[in-house]
Amino acid sequence: MDTALENKKRLTTGDYFLLVIRSWDNKQEDYLSVDDPSTATQTFSEYLIAESTYFSMNYESCTQAVGKDVKVELFHMRFGIPHMVRNRILFP
């Protein structure tokens, strides 16, 4: 089964890459969840493009940062199960 995701390409539902940018929440003392509306996500069908986008991320390009730390994560989504590929924290 195929489904159209954010990048408007046809991706196999069971196998794609997900780039997630999450902001720090002072109240929770943790990063916001992936389901939070302020969390930015982008999907990719090819690993090389996903990894290139991951490494090109910098603090200034994260509009949701607003003076707080942000966590950038790259997941390989396989049959609905997220597998962490890379993660890093960007500071103001």
C-alpha positions in Angstrom: 0.0 0.0 0.0 1.3 3.4 -0.9 0.5 6.8 0.6 1.4 10.4 -0.3 3.3 12.2 2.4 4.5 15.8 2.9 7.0 15.9 0.0 4.2 15.0 -2.4 6.0 11.9 -3.7 4.6 8.5 -3.5 6.4 6.7 -0.7 6.0 3.1 0.4 4.2 3.3 3.8 6.4 0.7 5.3 9.8 2.2 4.3 10.8 5.8 4.4 13.0 8.3 6.2 11.7 11.0 8.6 13.5 14.1 9.6 12.2 15.6 12.9 13.0 19.0 14.5 11.8 19.3 18.0 12.0 22.3 20.4 12.9 22.3 24.0 10.0 22.7 26.5 11.0 24.3 29.8 7.9 23.0 31.6 8.4 19.4 30.6 12.2 19.7 30.9 12.4 17.7 27.7 11.9 18.1 23.9 8.4 18.3 22.5 6.9 15.1 21.2 6.9 14.3 17.5 3.1 14.7 17.5 3.3 18.3 18.8 2.0 20.9 16.3 5.2 22.9 16.6 7.4 19.9 15.7 8.6 20.1 12.1 8.8 16.9 10.0 9.9 16.1 6.5 9.8 12.7 4.8 12.2 11.2 2.2 12.2 8.1 0.1 16.0 8.1 -0.3 18.5 7.9 2.5 21.2 10.1 0.8 18.8 13.0 0.4 17.5 12.6 3.9 21.1 12.5 5.3 22.1 15.5 3.2 19.2 17.5 4.5 20.0 16.4 8.1 23.6 17.7 7.8 22.5 20.9 6.2 20.3 21.9 9.1 21.7 24.7 11.3 20.2 26.7 14.1 19.3 29.7 12.0 17.2 27.6 9.6 15.0 26.2 12.5 12.1 28.7 12.7 10.6 27.1 15.8 13.9 27.5 17.8 13.0 31.0 19.3 16.1 31.1 21.5 15.8 27.5 22.7 17.7 24.4 22.0 16.3 22.2 19.2 16.8 18.5 18.6 17.3 17.3 15.0 16.6 13.6 14.5 16.7 11.3 11.4 14.6 8.1 11.6 14.2 5.2 9.3 10.6 4.2 9.4 10.2 0.6 8.7 6.6 -0.9 8.9 5.6 1.9 11.3 8.5 1.3 13.7 11.0 4.2 14.0 14.7 3.3 14.0 17.0 6.1 15.0 19.7 6.8 12.4 21.2 10.1 13.6 20.4 12.8 16.1 22.0 16.0 17.4 21.1 19.1 19.4 21.5 22.6 18.1 22.1 25.5 20.5 21.4 29.2 20.1 
